[in-house]
């Protein structure tokens, strides 16, 4: 099991100079500079066949443009919760099935759920599909050119009203493993990377 903590600072700046406003004294459009602290934590457990992870990247809610200097609070950072997991099924000596999920929750929004399934053939070719609940479908294919280099293609199609304004997203990706031991601790054992 691995645990992680994070601490940081968010610098938030707005500059509405140059905006043409119907009401030039609208306080919602005042320039604003704010600094916010954030802390987060996560836990990740994995074996040779499955993994589970839970994280909260920012425990501290922040209000950008809050009511102390504007009409109403807008732009609020709430705590986001992420829960993920996956499993590797050995279908045969040359085929592995890798289902996985990612659930995301935040106050005031419905839970978002991604479900994926990839098939790895002879440790070289991978093909898969994903579904984001009430949002999109995706497909991908990749090929391991060398033990260090993998190339692939992914396509994402939106099923929401945003789909009326686009025809999907095409992505080409290149993954290269530098082989640096400091970055590989546990990487080669996690089923996410089979």
C-alpha positions in Angstrom: 0.0 0.0 0.0 1.2 3.5 -0.7 0.0 6.7 0.9 0.5 10.3 -0.4 0.0 13.8 1.0 0.1 17.1 -0.8 0.2 20.7 0.2 0.1 23.7 -2.1 -0.9 27.2 -2.8 -3.4 28.3 -5.5 -2.9 31.8 -6.9 -6.1 33.2 -8.3 -6.1 36.4 -10.4 -8.9 38.1 -12.4 -8.4 41.0 -14.7 -11.5 42.4 -16.3 -9.8 45.5 -17.8 -10.8 45.8 -21.4 -14.2 44.2 -20.9 -17.1 46.2 -22.3 -19.9 46.0 -19.7 -23.5 47.2 -19.9 -23.2 48.3 -16.2 -19.6 49.6 -15.6 -20.1 49.5 -11.8 -21.1 45.8 -11.7 -19.1 44.6 -8.7 -19.1 41.0 -10.1 -16.4 42.3 -12.5 -13.9 43.8 -10.1 -10.3 42.7 -10.5 -9.3 40.3 -7.9 -6.1 38.7 -6.5 -6.4 35.9 -3.9 -4.2 33.2 -2.5 -5.6 29.8 -1.3 -3.9 27.0 0.6 -4.8 23.4 -0.2 -4.0 20.1 1.2 -4.8 16.6 -0.1 -4.2 12.9 0.5 -4.5 9.6 -1.3 -4.1 5.9 -0.7 -3.3 3.3 -3.3 -3.2 -0.5 -2.9 -2.2 -3.0 -5.6 -1.3 -6.6 -6.1 -0.2 -8.4 -9.3 -3.9 -8.7 -10.3 -5.8 -5.8 -9.0 -5.6 -2.2 -7.6 -7.8 0.2 -5.6 -7.2 3.9 -4.9 -8.9 6.7 -3.0 -7.9 10.3 -3.0 -9.1 13.8 -2.1 -6.8 16.3 -3.9 -8.1 19.3 -2.0 -9.7 19.2 1.4 -10.1 23.0 1.8 -13.0 24.6 -0.1 -12.1 28.0 -1.6 -14.5 30.7 -2.8 -13.1 32.7 -5.7 -14.8 36.1 -6.2 -16.6 35.5 -2.9 -19.4 37.7 -1.5 -17.0 39.9 0.5 -16.0 41.7 -2.7 -18.6 40.8 -5.3 -22.4 40.4 -5.5 -22.5 36.6 -4.9 -20.0 33.8 -4.4 -19.1 32.1 -7.7 -16.2 29.9 -8.5 -16.1 27.6 -5.5 -13.5 24.8 -5.1 -15.2 22.0 -3.2 -13.5 18.8 -2.0 -13.5 16.2 -4.8 -13.4 12.5 -4.0 -11.9 10.0 -6.4 -12.2 6.2 -6.1 -10.6 3.9 -8.6 -10.0 0.2 -9.1 -9.2 -2.4 -11.7 -8.5 -6.1 -12.2 -6.6 -8.2 -14.7 -8.2 -11.5 -15.8 -5.9 -14.0 -17.6 -8.2 -15.2 -20.3 -5.4 -17.3 -21.8 -1.6 -17.3 -22.0 -1.7 -14.6 -24.6 -4.8 -12.6 -23.7 -5.6 -10.4 -20.6 -8.9 -8.6 -19.9 -8.5 -5.4 -17.9 -11.7 -3.9 -16.6 -11.5 -0.8 -14.5 -13.5 2.1 -13.0 -13.2 5.6 -11.7 -15.8 7.3 -9.6 -15.8 11.0 -8.9 -17.9 12.8 -6.3 -18.2 16.5 -5.3 -20.9 18.3 -3.3 -23.6 19.7 -5.5 -23.0 17.5 -8.5 -24.1 14.0 -9.5 -21.5 11.2 -9.1 -19.5 10.7 -12.3 -18.6 7.2 -13.2 -16.1 5.9 -15.8 -16.1 2.2 -16.7 -13.4 0.8 -19.0 -12.4 -2.6 -20.4 -9.2 -3.2 -22.3 -7.9 -6.4 -23.9 -4.2 -7.0 -24.0 -3.0 -9.5 -26.7 0.5 -11.1 -26.5 1.7 -8.2 -24.3 1.9 -6.0 -27.4 -1.5 -5.0 -28.8 -4.2 -3.4 -26.7 -7.7 -2.5 -27.6 -10.4 -1.1 -25.4 -13.6 0.8 -24.8 -14.9 3.2 -22.1 -18.2 4.7 -21.0 -18.6 7.8 -18.9 -22.1 7.7 -17.3 -24.5 10.0 -19.2 -21.6 11.7 -20.9 -19.5 9.9 -23.5 -18.1 6.7 -25.2 -14.5 6.2 -26.0 -12.3 3.6 -27.8 -8.6 3.1 -28.0 -5.9 1.0 -29.5 -2.2 0.8 -28.8 0.8 -1.1 -29.9 4.0 -1.8 -28.0 6.7 -1.1 -30.6 9.6 -1.9 -28.2 9.6 -2.8 -24.5 10.0 0.9 -23.8 7.8 2.5 -26.5 4.1 2.3 -27.0 2.0 4.3 -29.5 -1.7 4.5 -29.8 -4.9 6.2 -30.9 -8.1 7.1 -28.9 -11.4 8.5 -29.9 -14.0 10.1 -27.6 -17.6 10.8 -28.6 -19.8 13.0 -26.4 -23.4 11.9 -25.8 -24.5 15.1 -24.1 -25.9 18.3 -25.7 -22.2 19.3 -26.3 -22.2 16.6 -29.0 -24.2 19.0 -31.1 -21.2 21.2 -31.4 -18.4 18.7 -32.0 -17.8 15.4 -33.8 -15.7 13.9 -31.0 -12.1 14.1 -29.9 -9.2 12.3 -31.7 -6.0 11.6 -29.7 -2.6 10.1 -30.7 -0.4 9.2 -27.9 3.2 8.1 -27.4 4.3 6.4 -24.2 8.0 6.0 -23.5 9.5 4.3 -20.4 12.8 6.0 -19.5 13.7 3.0 -17.4 14.8 5.1 -14.5 14.7 3.0 -11.4 13.6 5.9 -9.2 10.4 6.3 -11.2 9.7 2.5 -11.6 9.2 1.4 -8.0 5.9 -0.5 -8.1 5.2 0.6 -11.7 6.1 -2.8 -13.3 3.9 -4.6 -10.7 0.7 -2.6 -11.0 -2.0 -4.2 -13.2 -2.8 -0.8 -14.6 0.4 -1.1 -16.7 0.3 -4.7 -17.9 
